[in-house]
Each structure stands twice: as structure tokens, then as C-alpha cells.
């Protein structure tokens, strides 16, 4: 067993899982690495009773969305959750809230970069738990085999070492992102704009009819349950002019959503769609008026590339005919309010469009291609 028994003795432990966009593996892989250590602590009766139920995202991806009501001591942020923007991570913030309620004495993660990429950012939301509270909450990384909140000289040393590791790790990640970027400042791609199938927005007029928004989450649940075309359309709230279920919606979106799921981006995509529609609704008045505001236009322009290709897209340069793989930033990592305030997202330091050579060993999904890319 790698975990020091004396540090965890008598503690109630929570496990936190998170995978960043672009990283290999899954949160299920993380739990499989942690589970033997937790089982050993349970077997030797070192920690208090541990419930392997999973809060937050479904670790097997059979259920969409975030559910914090499930009984369990595993907190799963899911796939594609940024390590930089802690406040946007609903599962982690829910864990912090439970820690403040005294539900746990310790948090175990695969490594400290799962908790945050930046020591300062983590401190902003949780320093009181390990630095001021008595007894302190223990935050422990299996890979580093050390933690924040350990008492005595060792605890002081741990904090200095971990602070340094997290700062350098965050810097390395930032530089990695910047290195992968190819700047062509004159193109629409860098602005986040790109042609492609995008979700139906609340208040937008389609074929003379103002949309009330599509329930993509409910549609996906119907797909997962193996329901027929009509039931999927009804779940989405999509109907033809005669009131019958819109089979065209299912033809256009069923395979696309399945592909997004296989790429591990569907949950984040649906979260972002719902966030934009909620932003439109929160402006008040009629959605058909709100969607025409400058703020909403700015958001939709900057995010059109992401919403069309959340898993990235292969593009052909119209001049060189060279193929490159382009990935767009996740809207909720940037923040909708910030996107709303600028008509050129390139002015935001963290709005980074990644451009790289395609992986010759990888079979890209058909929904990661754009046949008309030469016209972009």
C-alpha cells in the first residue's frame, strides 16, 4: 500500500476525480488506480466506512448531467473539466461545501493536478480547510504521496513542495497549450467562428418559427434508453407543423450525439448549450429579442466553432492544401459574460484555438471533418 496508514487513521475519506480536455484516459481509469489503495485502507480498518457510490457525473457515462444527490463518497467531475477554473467545477465546489459541513476529514485524488493546476487558485476556495481549520482537512495526492493539511514539520514541507509542483505544472500546461497554437490572426477560425451544424438556440427563428429551445439532454436520455424516433423527438420537444414528432431532428442529431458521446465531449457540449440558452432567457423579455442583442451575438460568434465541432475538426488549408486538426476553447472555461463583452474573442488571453498536425495513428470521427473546409 502506497498511502501512509498513520496519516489516514480514523478519517472519513472522499475521492475526487477529474480529467482535462485533451488528456488521455478517463475518470474511471483514475478510480481504478485509486481503488486498490482505498480497499486496503478499508480492509485494515484504517479509515471510516467508505461508500463507492459516485456523485456528480456518472463514471460509466450511462447518465447525463451532474447529480449530487447520489449517496457515495466518490466525487466525479467527469471528462473535459478544466483544472484552471475551479469555480466552474460544480462537483468540486459541492465537495468543498460538504467538507465545510464536516462530512469528511480527507480528500484523496490521483494527483494534485486533479484538484487544481494552480496552488493559488486552490487556496482561494479551500485554504481555510487545510490551513486554518482545526483539525485540518487533509488533501492528498497518490502520485506525489503527500498532502496539504498534514500536521508538524512534515506538513509545512509538504505545502511548500506541493505549491511549487502545482505552479510549475500549471505553467507547463499553459506553455503546452500556447506551443500547440498556430496563429493566423486574419482568419475566422481564430475568432472561434466556423461553419457547421450547431444547436438550435432559444429565441432564434428557424423556418419562420421562433425556437423555444431543444431539450438535448432529454433527447440523449431517450437515445440511451433505445427509444424510437418519435419518442426521441418528443423528448427533445421537436415537432413538425402538423404537431407530429419531427423525425428530421432525429436523422440530423441522433448519430451526431452518439459520436460526441464516443469522443467524450457530449456532456460538456450539452452543459454549454444549456448555459447559453439560460443566458438568453436571463436577459428577460422575449427570447427572440434577446438573441439579437450584441452580447448574445458576440457569444454565438465566438463559440460557433466549438458548438459545431466540440471534439475538434480536421481542416484543409485553402492555399497549401495541408490538413490540420483544430480544437476550439470550451465556452464555460472562458465564461459567457466575458465572451459577451467582446466582438473579437482573440483579445481574451485564454481564448486559444489549438492547431496541430493530425495524428496519423488515429481514426478521426466523421463528425470531426468539414467537407467545405477549403472555403473557410
N, C-alpha and C positions, 0 to 999 in steps of 0.2 A: 504494500500500500504506500502510495506516494504522500498522501496527506498526513500531517503530523497529528496523531491521536490526541496529544495533550492540548493542542490548540482548539480542537472541536469538541472536547469532552463536555457533555451536558448541554450542548447547544441545540436549538431548533434551527434547521438549515433550509434555505431556499436556494434553488438553482436558477441561474439566468442564462438564456440562450439568445444569440443574435448572429445573423450573417449579413455582411455588407453586400451591396450590389457589385457584381464583378468578381467576388471571391468564390473559390471552389468549395464544394461540399454543401451540406445542408445543416440546419439546426438539429436535425435528427442525428446526423453524424456526431455533432458536438455532444449530445446527450449520451450516445453510445460510448464515447470516450470517458465521460464522467460517471456513468452508471456503475461500473465496477468499483470505483472509489467510494461512491455513496453506499453501495451494497456492503462493502467491507465495514464502513462506519456503523451501519445498521446491524450487521452480523455480530460485531463486537460490542454492541450496545453503547457505543461512544456518543452518538447523537440521539436526540429525542425522535419520536415516531416520524417517519417520512412518508408522505403521500405522493405517489408517482403520477397523479393527475396533472394535466397540462393546462395552465391558464393562458389567456392571450390567443395566439394563433394555434391552430390545430397542427401538431407536429407531423401528422400523416397527410395533411392538405386535403382532407375529406370535407372539412367545414370551412366556410369562408368567414372573414371578419375576425374581430377581436372579442373574445368572451372572457371577462374577468370573474364571472360568477361561478365558474367551474371549481370544484374542490380539488386542490392539488398544490404541491409545493414547487412545481416547475413553472417558471415564467418564460414563455417563448415569444420573443419579439417577431420572429419569422425571418423570411428571406428578403434581402434588399433593403434592410433598415440601416440608415447611415449612423456611423459611430460619432459623428461630429455634432449633430443636432439633437441633443439629449431631450430637450423639452418636447420635441415632436414624437418621441418614442413613448407611446401611450402605455405600453406594458411595463417598461422600466419605471415610468413615473408612478404607475399603480403599485409596483413593488416598493418604491421609496415610501409611498403613503402607508403601505402595510407595515413597513419597518418602523415608521414613526408611531404606529398603533401598538407596537410591541409584539407583533406576530412572530418575528424571527430574531435570532441572535446573530446569524451569519448568512452571507450570500456567497455562493460558490459559482464560478464561471470557468470556462475552459482556459481563458487567459484574460488579462486586463483590458486588451483592446476590445473585447466583447462589451465591457462596461462603458468604455469611452475611449476616444482617440487622444483625449487631452485631459491632463490632470486638473487643470484649472476649471474646465467645464464640469467635470465630475464633482469637484469641490463645491461649485456654485449650487448644486442641487442636493448634495449629500454629505458635505463636510461635517456638519453637526453630528451626524450619526456615528462617525468613527473618531472625530476629533474633539468633540465637546460632550457627547453623551456618556453617562456612566451608569452601568457598564457599556462600553463601546460596542457598536455593531462591527462585526468582522467582515471585510470584503476580501475574498481570497481568489487568486488565480492559480489553477492547477499547473499550467505550464511554467509559470515563474516560481511556483511553490512558495509563495509569500503573500502577505496581505496587509491591508490597511486596518487599523484598529487593534493590532496586537499590542500588548502592554510591555512596558520596560524598554531597555535599550534596543532590543531586537526590533520592537515596533517602530522606534524612531529611525533606525537604519532602513527598515523596510519601506517606510514612507518616502525617504529621500531617494532610494533606489527606484521605486516604482514611479515616482514623479518624473524622474529622468527618463526612464524607459518609455513612459507614455508620451512625453513631449517629443522624444526622438522618433517614436513610432508614428505619431501623428504627422510630424514633419516629413518623414519618409513617404507616408501615404499621400500627402499633399504634393510632394515633388513627383511622385509616380504618376499622379493624375495630370500634372502640368506637362510632364515629359511626353505623355501619350497624346497630347493635344497638337494638332496641326492647324495653324491659324491661316484662314483665308478670309480676312476681315470684310471682303467685299460681297461675300455670298450670303444667301438667306439661311443656309444651314447653320452658320454660327449664331444666328439670331434665334435659333430654335424652330424656324419655320421650314416645313417640308410637306409636300403633297402626300396624301394617303388617307385611308379610311379612319375617321375619328368618331368618337362617341357623339350621340345626339344630345345637344345641350338644352337645358331648361330655358324656355323663352324664345328659342330660335325658330324661325319659320321654315318648315320643310313641306314642299309641295302645297303651299298656301295654308298650312295648318301650323299653329303655334304649339310647340312641344311642351308637354308637362313633365318631361324628363323620363328617362328609361331606367327601369329597375334592373340594372345589370347583375347585381348581387343575387337577386331572386331568380333571374333567368339562369344564372350559373348553377344555383342550387337545384333547379329543375333539371338541368342537363346532367348533373351528378347523379340525380335520382333516376335517370334513364327515362324521363317523361317524353311524350311525343311532342311533335311540332306545335300543335295547338296549345298544349299546356305550357310549353316554354314561352310562347308569345304572350299568353295571358299573364304569366308570372312577371314578364318584362313590362306589361302594361302597353303592349303594342297591338293595335287593332286596325283593320282596313276600314275604308269609308263606309262599308255596309255593316260594320260592327263585328265582323268575324275576326278571329285571330290572324295576325299578319304573318303569313308563312315566309314572306320575303325577308323579314327580320332574322328569322332562324337560319335561312340559307346564307345570309351575309355574316352572321355573328357566331353561330354555333362552333364551327371549325376554328374560327379565329380565337375564341375564348379558350377552346381546348389547347390550341397552340400556345397561347400566353401562359396557360397553366403549366404546360410541359416545360416551358422556358423558365418557370419560377417567377414570373412577373405579374400574374393576374391579380393577386391580392392587392399589391401596391397600386396597380392600374385602377382597380375599382375604388380603392380608397381615395385616389386622386380625383377621379371622375366625380365622386360624391362630394368631395371638398369644393370643387369648382361650382357645381350646381348649388351647393349650400351658400357659397359666396354670392352667387347671383340672387338667390332667394333673400339673403340677409340685407341686400341693398334696399329692399322694400318696394312697394308699389307693384306694378305689373312686370313680371319677368321679361316680357317682350320689349319693355322699355329699358330695363336694367342691363340686358345683354348688349345694348347698343352704346352703353357708356364707355368712355375712354378706358376706364380701369379694367373692365371685362375684356375689351378688345385687346388691350396690352397682354393680359393673361393668356388669352386664346392664341395670340400670335406667337408668344414665346414658348408655348407648350405644345403647339401643333405637331412638332416632330416627335416628341415623347408619346403623345396620345396615339399617334399613328403607328409608331414602332417602339413600344416600350421595351422590347428585347433587343433593340438596335437594328440597323438596316445596312445592307450592302448597297453601295452607291458606285456608279460608274462616272468618273470624271469626264465631262463632255469634250475636253481638249486632249488629254493624254490617253483616254480610254482605260486608265488604270482603275482597278476596283479597290475600294477601301471600305472598312467597316466603321460605321458611325453610331455612337451612343449619345443620347441626349440626357441632360440632368433631370433628376426626379423633382417635379414641381414642388412637392411638400418639403423637400430639403431646402430649397431656396426660400420658400414662403410666398403664398399668394399675394399678400399685401405688398411685398417688395416688388414682385413682378407687375403688379397693377400700377405701380408708381413710375414705371419707365417704359418708353416705347421702343427701347433697344436694350434687350436683356444682356448684351455683351458688356454693358457698363458695370454689371454686378460681378465682383471678383470671383464668386463661387459658381457663377453660371458658366460651366465648362463643357463644351462639346468635344467628346473624345473621338479622335480619328486615328485609325490604325490599320495595318495590313491585315487582311483576313487570315484566319487560322486554316492552313491547308489541310490539317488533320481533322477538321470539324465539319460535320454536315449541318449547314445552316437551315433553319426552318423556312419554308416558302413564305411565311409571313414576315420574314426578315429581308425580303427583296422588294425592289421597286422597279418594275419594268420600264417606267418612263423616267428613270433617274437621270438619263442623259439630258433631259430638258430642264433640270433644276438649276 
